Amino acid sequence: MSVFADLHVHTTNSDGEMRLSEVPEAAREAGVSVVAVTDHDRLHPELPTPVTAFEGVTVVHGVELRVEPESGERVDLLGYGVSPTDELTAELDRIQTDRKERGRKIIQNVEDHLGIELGLEPREGLGRPHVARAVVDHPESGYDEMSAVFDDLIGNDGPCFVARDVTSFERGVELLSAACGLVGLAHPYRYDDPEAALELTADLDAVERYYPYDEEVDPRPVERAIAEHDLIPTGGTDAHGHELGEAGLSKPEYRHFRSSVNLSPERRG
């Protein structure tokens, strides 16, 4: 399938490598006409409207928010077509403060564990990929792949891991629903229990149907969820680098998505 809209892209505003100014060129190189910028727990300050025409490319302002259900593992929500509210902005500010402190602790843990100095300062938007890159770039770390840094050090079970204080699922849905035109579940097959994650879509508008998983997955559970809950299918590369178009929506699918994003929160009910 030719990807017309890549609806899951990260920039340097969170843990991506690509600046917003580089998005149009990356999109053109991939043959993509629409990109959704969905930085982790941050709104992009250079996207003033929910949908923006930017150097010939349509850019949807989105956000990816980590949330915690009452039971089960944490999941990520994707909000599309953001018009910031005071409440959402306040919660994202709280999260960034927590992220900065968490980043400081992870950096210190890694430096103590490896006996090196990474030269990395904690800041808003800092994520574990930044730490992993710093480890790989250090000539004395002994690591040359970011995946190994996650596996050995900073993954969820690693000796240098520090947990985050995340928003509850219910609060996250409430905040995003008030500020976004569409709220969906990200990459359902990346969770330990995809079926449990998909059950959460009963309270959402959408689900990420297309995603470049590391291995082949059975699409039937997500397709059942789409049919049962009348969900809008979304899709994207989850790009943290410059490569776009690995997954996403076709032009007809994007038209369906866009018509839903255009609905105001009040009309969505």
Buried (B, 14 or more C-beta within 10 A) or exposed (E): EEBBBBBBBBBBBBBBBBEBEBBBEBBBEBEBBBBBBBBBBBBBEBBEEBBBEBEEBBBBBBBBBBBBBEEBEBBBBBBBBBBBBEEBEEBBEEBBEBBBBBBBBBBBBBBEBBEBEBEBEBEBBBBBBBBBBBBBEBEEBEBEEBEBBBEBBBBEEBEBBBEBEBBEBEBBBBBBBBBBBBBBBBBBBBBEEBEBBBBBBEBBBBBBBBBBEEEEBEEEBBBEBBEEBEBBBBBBBBBBEBBBBBBBBBEEBBEEBBEBBEBEBEEBE
